[in-house]
């Protein structure tokens, strides 16, 4: 752990709301990429 953690990063790590939002954001990104990769099959 040589890298110094900034105050903002510490705040983000302790905040479950931001973590949840980031998780949802990544999921949407992955889903959109997968949907485009499959040609948007329904």
Phi and psi in degrees as a GROMACS rama.xvg file:
@    title "Ramachandran Plot"
@    xaxis  label "Phi"
@    yaxis  label "Psi"
@TYPE xy
-78.8844  -26.4341  UNK-2
-71.3051  132.173  UNK-3
-78.3819  134.448  UNK-4
-93.0445  123.901  UNK-5
-73.9805  166.479  UNK-6
-62.8437  -38.6786  UNK-7
-64.1335  -43.7537  UNK-8
-63.0432  -38.712  UNK-9
-63.9473  -41.3243  UNK-10
-63.2271  -41.8353  UNK-11
-64.9374  -41.9442  UNK-12
-64.9282  -33.8485  UNK-13
-84.6318  -11.5901  UNK-14
-96.9783  109.691  UNK-15
-68.7398  -27.4111  UNK-16
-64.8887  -44.6285  UNK-17
-66.0856  -40.5589  UNK-18
-61.2805  -42.7442  UNK-19
-64.2844  -42.496  UNK-20
-63.0482  -44.3399  UNK-21
-62.8851  -40.0777  UNK-22
-60.7834  -46.5264  UNK-23
-63.3986  -43.0071  UNK-24
-60.0744  -45.0733  UNK-25
-64.7084  -40.4049  UNK-26
-61.3771  -44.4656  UNK-27
-62.7233  -41.6423  UNK-28
-61.3396  -46.9979  UNK-29
-64.0852  -43.807  UNK-30
-63.0144  -41.6597  UNK-31
-65.0216  -40.2288  UNK-32
-63.9363  -43.2947  UNK-33
-64.9608  -42.3555  UNK-34
-62.2674  -43.3324  UNK-35
-66.841  -36.25  UNK-36
-64.0699  -32.7086  UNK-37
-92.1261  5.22866  UNK-38
76.4355  19.1301  UNK-39
63.6851  48.0521  UNK-40
-68.8762  140.407  UNK-41
